[in-house]
Amino acid sequence: MSSCARRPSQKTPISNFYLAGDYTKQKYLASMEGAVYSGKLAAEKIIDDYAANPAAFKSLSQPALAAASLAASVTAAAEIVDKSSSSL
């Protein structure tokens, strides 16, 4: 079993609880790029879950809603990083 197979994904079994960091399952293990990419993947999971069931997010506090908004911004920024790094 590879070390990647043992790493947690960004979406957890706990409702509205997501992980980001270089230790999670993604393609740039143990690096700054991996941490950023993991944040992008976590943001995508949050956005997908919100699109599928917005009512599940209505009970969140104001800081949690701000974090979801930040997640969308991280996704946009990470896409820019992905595009610029692939052109190198």
GIJOGI-V742445 format. One record per pair of residues at least 24 apart in sequence whose C-alpha atoms are under 10 Angstrom apart, sorted by the first residue. I is the first residue (numbers start at 0). J is the second residue. If there is no record, write none. Layout:
BEGIN
i->I j->J
i->I j->J
END
This chain:
BEGIN
i->2 j->28
i->3 j->28
i->8 j->37
i->8 j->40
i->8 j->41
i->9 j->37
i->9 j->38
i->9 j->39
i->9 j->40
i->9 j->41
i->9 j->42
i->9 j->43
i->9 j->44
i->9 j->45
i->10 j->40
i->10 j->41
i->10 j->42
i->10 j->43
i->10 j->44
i->10 j->45
i->10 j->48
i->14 j->48
i->14 j->55
i->14 j->56
i->15 j->44
i->15 j->45
i->15 j->48
i->15 j->49
i->15 j->55
i->15 j->56
i->15 j->59
i->15 j->63
i->16 j->41
i->16 j->45
i->17 j->41
i->17 j->42
i->17 j->44
i->17 j->45
i->18 j->42
i->32 j->77
i->32 j->80
i->32 j->81
i->35 j->73
i->35 j->74
i->35 j->76
i->35 j->77
i->35 j->80
i->35 j->81
i->36 j->73
i->36 j->74
i->36 j->77
i->36 j->78
i->36 j->80
i->36 j->81
i->37 j->74
i->37 j->77
i->38 j->70
i->38 j->71
i->38 j->73
i->38 j->74
i->38 j->77
i->39 j->70
i->39 j->71
i->39 j->72
i->39 j->73
i->39 j->74
i->39 j->75
i->39 j->76
i->39 j->77
i->39 j->78
i->40 j->70
i->40 j->73
i->40 j->74
i->40 j->77
i->41 j->70
i->41 j->71
i->41 j->73
i->41 j->74
i->42 j->66
i->42 j->67
i->42 j->68
i->42 j->69
i->42 j->70
i->42 j->71
i->42 j->72
i->42 j->73
i->42 j->74
i->42 j->75
i->43 j->70
i->43 j->71
i->43 j->73
i->43 j->74
i->43 j->75
i->44 j->70
i->45 j->70
i->45 j->71
i->46 j->70
i->46 j->71
i->46 j->74
END
